[in-house]
Structure formats: C-alpha cells, structure tokens
Amino acid sequence: MKVTALSGGVGGARMLRGLAALEDVELTAIVNTGDDETIYGLRVSPDIDTVIYTLADKQGPQGWGLADDSHRVIEALEKFPLETWFRIGDGDLATNLFRTARLQAGWTLSQVTTAQAAVFGVKATVLPVSDEPIRTEVHLEDEGWLSFQTYFVDRQHRGRVDDVRFSGAWAATPAPGVLAALREADLVVIGPSNPPLSVWPMLAVDGIADAVADARSVVGVSPLIGGRAIKGPADKVMEGLGLPPGTAGVLQAYDGLLHELIVDSADADDAEGDWGEVRVRALPTRISEVEAATALANQIVQFR
C-alpha cells in the first residue's frame, strides 16, 4: 500500500513514525520547508530534521533535535556578541554543516535529504516539498511581518497572528518525486500539523494542492483536542486568521481536500455532526508514544 503524508512539526513526524511501523506500507513523507532558515551561516531545515530524527528514533525529548545532544558549541558562542536564541545541539550541528556544505557544492535539497536519511537508516522516502527556497512569514497585529523562526523560537509564538505569507512559494516547483508520490498514492495523509504554518506552505507550491485534491483518498488528522493544540500555537493562529474554532476550523483550513478527518476521542460529538462530504471519525490522537501512533496509523490506513 502506497501512503504519502504531508508533514510539518513534531505532530506530523510522530504520525509518520506510526505509519512507518506498519507492514506492507510504502511510505513517502513530503516535508514542509517554509521553516528553513540560515542560522550561524548554516542552512537549517527544522522539519526535515525532525522527520528524519523521529523516523530513526533519535529525536530529542521535546520531539525535535537529537536525543542526548550536547551544546558545547552554543555555550562557546554565547561568549561572543552574537544572538544565540536559536539553540542547535552539537550532533544537530553536524547535520546542518553537512547540508550547508553539500548545498554549496551544488547538491539540491532533495539530494541532501536522501543522503541524510540514509545516514540515519531511514527506510521511508523523505522529500522536501521543493528544492527552491520558501519562507513562511507571519504578520503580528502589533509588530508587522516576522520570519517564522523569529516568531516561533525567539518570540516563543507570542502575539496575535493576523496574516501569513509564503515568500517564494509562487515561484517554487515541487521537488522531484513529490507530485508522483501524491498521484500514485493509495492514501494521502495530512498529519496533525499546524494547518496555516506547517501545511499551507506546502499547499502554496504550484501543483501540490491540486494533486492532493485529485488523490484517491485523503485523510487529515486534527491537531486540536477540545479546540486547543496539544503543543504549539495552531489554535491561536487559526483564530487570528479568522478560521472557526475547533473541528470546523480544521475543515475550513483544508477546504476541498479531505475525504475524512480524524478528531480526538474527546471530540466524539463532532463525529456526529453534519460535515457535508467529509466524514469525521473520533479516535485517540495523542501519539507521543510510538505504540499510540502505530495504533492510530493502523486505523487510518483502513480508509482508502
């Protein structure tokens, strides 16, 4: 069974881990690159790294970074007149050094990602949504436009987001293999990622939204439980952008794309509502543990 998943953030990576654990599933992960940034002169791809580290069971305790990583380089950098709010562990630094060196040597981001996945022993196919740069930016009501990493990491996602944009997406093309993975998939899964900040940047790339809309079966997993995000600002960002609260907001964020939406068991009442052509099912969606992620994935692949 061919499963293609759109992934961003920790929630998306954890959903991938569950899908990867299933037998007879050929998994392709299409990963958000709107969070990519140049930090300390290095090209950082946080969502790609989170996906690969998680699939390799090497992720840090918060779901990002590497487990048991040291921070000697950052601690040394702190002695210099340099902003160090973006903390990179030493092992993680090696990944970013490799990526930067290969990109400077003329490799594409797809080629770098394939090599990185091989180093970590990841069997799933991991693809950046595009080899060309995309930059997610948010507009804060009181401050104007900020880069994603400034808003999310430096500002700890404080402030009301009232607009988003994806610079470069209009000119970007899907990375090699991305459209084919969507078109050939028996099932497309949109993980429990932040819809505006993690999934919309991918849908903004030419051809991606159309390919998802044309897919045989598309299942989304809500990132909200009781109308709130387990972690991160998804609910607040959606509210600031004028989306309805809870399940209605997730459905509107993915309007015209989903055949089925999975909500948490705590929101079982939503499954009884009339959501038009989209079927809403209630299942346990807390997937911080691999067993829970695998159980949810096993339920999802039944719908195709």
C-alpha positions in Angstrom: 0.0 0.0 0.0 1.4 3.4 -1.0 0.9 6.1 1.6 2.1 9.6 1.1 2.0 12.0 4.0 2.3 15.8 4.3 4.3 16.6 7.4 5.4 19.6 9.4 6.4 20.0 13.0 6.5 17.4 15.8 2.9 16.2 15.3 3.5 15.3 11.7 6.7 13.5 12.4 5.0 11.4 15.1 2.3 10.5 12.7 4.9 9.4 10.2 6.5 7.2 12.9 3.2 5.3 13.3 2.8 4.8 9.5 6.4 3.7 9.1 5.8 0.9 11.7 3.1 -0.7 9.6 3.9 -3.7 7.5 3.1 -3.6 3.8 3.1 0.3 3.8 5.4 2.0 1.3 5.7 5.4 2.9 6.7 8.7 1.3 6.9 11.8 3.5 6.6 15.2 1.9 8.0 17.7 4.3 7.5 21.4 4.9 10.4 23.7 4.1 8.8 27.0 4.9 10.6 27.0 8.3 14.1 26.7 6.7 16.4 29.5 7.7 20.1 30.4 7.6 21.4 30.3 11.2 25.0 31.0 12.2 25.8 30.8 8.5 24.3 27.3 8.2 21.3 26.2 6.3 18.8 24.8 8.8 15.8 22.6 7.8 14.0 22.0 11.1 11.0 20.0 9.8 13.2 17.7 7.6 15.5 17.1 10.6 12.6 16.4 12.9 11.1 13.9 10.5 14.4 12.0 9.9 15.4 12.0 13.6 11.9 10.8 14.6 11.8 8.0 12.0 15.3 7.0 13.1 14.1 7.1 16.8 16.8 9.6 17.5 14.6 12.6 18.4 15.1 14.7 21.5 12.7 14.7 24.5 10.7 17.6 23.1 10.2 15.9 19.8 12.9 17.9 18.0 16.6 17.9 17.9 18.7 14.9 18.8 18.4 12.8 21.9 21.2 13.2 24.5 22.8 16.0 22.4 25.4 18.3 24.0 25.6 22.1 23.5 29.2 22.9 23.8 29.3 25.0 20.6 26.3 27.1 21.6 27.8 27.6 25.0 31.0 28.8 23.4 29.1 31.1 21.0 27.4 32.7 23.9 30.7 34.3 24.9 30.7 36.3 21.7 28.5 39.4 20.8 26.1 37.1 18.9 22.4 36.3 19.3 22.0 32.7 20.3 18.3 32.3 20.8 18.2 29.5 18.2 20.0 26.7 20.0 21.5 23.9 18.0 22.9 20.8 19.6 26.4 19.6 18.6 25.1 16.5 16.9 22.4 18.5 15.2 25.1 21.0 14.1 26.9 18.2 12.2 23.7 17.6 10.2 23.5 21.3 9.3 27.2 21.5 8.4 26.7 18.6 6.1 23.6 20.2 4.5 25.3 23.6 4.0 28.4 22.1 2.5 26.5 19.9 0.1 24.2 22.8 -1.0 27.3 25.0 -1.6 28.8 22.2 -3.7 25.7 22.2 -5.9 23.5 19.5 -4.5 19.8 20.0 -4.3 17.9 19.9 -1.0 16.3 16.7 -2.2 19.7 15.1 -2.7 20.9 16.3 0.7 17.8 14.9 2.3 18.1 11.5 0.7 21.7 11.2 1.8 20.8 12.4 5.3 18.0 9.8 5.6 20.4 7.1 4.5 22.9 8.0 7.2 20.2 7.7 9.8 18.9 4.4 8.4 15.5 5.7 7.5 13.7 3.4 5.1 10.8 5.7 4.2 11.3 8.1 1.3 11.7 11.7 2.7 11.2 14.6 0.2 11.3 18.3 0.8 8.2 19.9 -0.8 10.5 21.9 -3.1 14.2 22.3 -3.8 13.7 26.0 -4.1 13.5 28.3 -1.0 10.2 29.0 0.6 10.0 31.4 3.6 7.0 31.4 5.9 6.4 34.8 7.4 3.7 35.8 9.9 2.2 39.2 10.5 1.7 40.1 14.1 -1.1 42.6 14.9 1.3 44.9 16.8 4.7 44.3 15.1 4.3 43.6 11.4 5.9 40.9 9.5 8.4 38.4 11.1 10.2 35.3 9.9 8.8 32.1 11.2 11.8 31.3 13.3 11.8 34.8 14.9 8.1 34.4 15.8 8.2 30.8 16.8 11.6 30.4 18.6 12.8 33.9 19.5 9.3 35.2 20.5 8.0 31.8 21.7 5.0 32.3 19.4 3.7 35.2 21.5 1.5 37.8 19.8 -1.6 37.7 17.6 -1.0 36.4 14.1 -3.5 38.1 11.7 -1.9 37.1 8.3 0.6 34.6 6.9 2.6 34.6 3.6 4.9 32.1 1.9 7.6 34.1 0.1 9.0 32.2 -2.9 6.2 29.6 -3.0 4.7 31.3 -6.1 7.9 30.6 -8.0 8.8 27.3 -6.5 8.2 23.9 -8.2 7.6 20.6 -6.4 10.8 18.6 -5.7 11.4 15.6 -7.9 9.1 12.8 -7.0 6.6 14.9 -5.0 3.8 15.0 -7.5 4.2 11.4 -8.5 4.1 10.3 -4.8 0.7 12.2 -4.4 -0.7 10.9 -7.7 0.3 7.3 -7.2 -0.7 7.1 -3.5 -3.4 4.7 -2.4 -3.8 7.1 0.5 -2.7 10.7 1.3 -2.4 11.6 5.0 -2.2 15.1 6.3 -0.7 14.8 9.8 -1.7 16.6 13.0 0.4 19.6 12.0 -0.4 23.3 12.3 -2.5 23.9 9.2 -1.6 27.5 8.4 2.1 27.3 9.4 3.1 23.8 8.5 0.7 22.6 5.8 -0.3 25.7 3.9 3.3 26.4 2.9 3.3 23.1 1.1 -0.1 23.6 -0.5 1.1 27.0 -1.8 3.7 25.4 -4.1 2.4 25.1 -7.6 0.6 21.8 -8.3 0.6 20.5 -4.7 -3.0 21.5 -3.7 -4.4 20.2 -7.0 -2.6 16.9 -6.6 -3.9 16.4 -3.1 -7.4 17.3 -4.2 -7.2 14.7 -7.0 -5.8 12.0 -4.8 -7.8 8.8 -4.4 -8.3 9.1 -0.6 -7.2 11.9 1.7 -7.3 11.6 5.5 -6.5 14.5 7.8 -5.7 14.3 11.5 -6.8 17.3 13.5 -4.0 18.9 15.6 -6.7 20.1 18.1 -8.2 18.5 21.1 -11.2 20.3 22.7 -10.4 23.1 20.4 -6.8 23.6 21.6 -3.5 22.5 20.3 -1.6 19.9 22.4 1.5 22.0 21.9 2.3 25.0 19.7 0.0 27.9 18.6 -2.2 26.2 16.0 -5.5 27.1 17.7 -4.4 30.7 18.3 -3.0 31.2 14.8 -6.2 29.7 13.3 -8.3 32.1 15.4 -6.2 35.1 14.4 -6.7 34.2 10.7 -10.4 34.2 11.1 -11.0 30.4 11.0 -13.8 29.0 13.1 -12.8 27.2 16.3 -12.3 23.5 16.6 -13.1 20.9 14.0 -14.9 23.5 11.8 -11.7 25.5 11.5 -9.6 22.5 10.6 -12.1 21.5 7.9 -12.1 25.1 6.5 -8.3 25.2 6.5 -8.4 22.1 4.3 -11.5 23.0 2.3 -11.9 20.8 -0.8 -9.1 18.5 0.1 -10.3 15.9 2.6 -12.4 12.8 2.3 -12.1 12.1 6.0 -10.9 13.9 9.1 -9.8 12.2 12.3 -10.5 14.1 15.5 -9.7 13.0 19.1 -12.0 10.8 21.1 -12.6 13.8 23.4 -14.3 15.4 20.4 -16.5 12.5 19.6 -19.6 14.7 19.5 -18.1 16.4 16.4 -18.2 13.0 14.6 -22.0 13.1 14.9 -22.2 16.4 13.1 -23.1 17.1 9.5 -19.9 18.0 7.8 -21.1 17.6 4.2 -18.9 15.3 2.0 -16.2 14.9 4.7 -16.6 12.0 7.1 -15.4 12.9 10.6 -14.2 10.0 12.9 -13.2 10.1 16.5 -10.1 8.2 17.5 -7.3 8.6 20.1 -4.9 11.2 18.6 -2.4 11.6 21.4 0.6 10.0 19.7 3.6 11.0 21.7 4.3 7.3 22.2 5.1 5.1 19.2 2.5 2.5 20.2 -0.2 5.1 20.1 1.0 6.4 16.8 1.0 3.0 15.3 -2.5 2.2 16.6 -3.8 5.4 15.0 -2.0 4.7 11.8 -3.4 1.3 11.6 -6.9 2.8 11.8 -6.2 5.4 9.2 -4.9 3.0 6.5 -8.2 1.2 6.7 -9.8 4.2 4.9 -8.7 4.1 1.2 
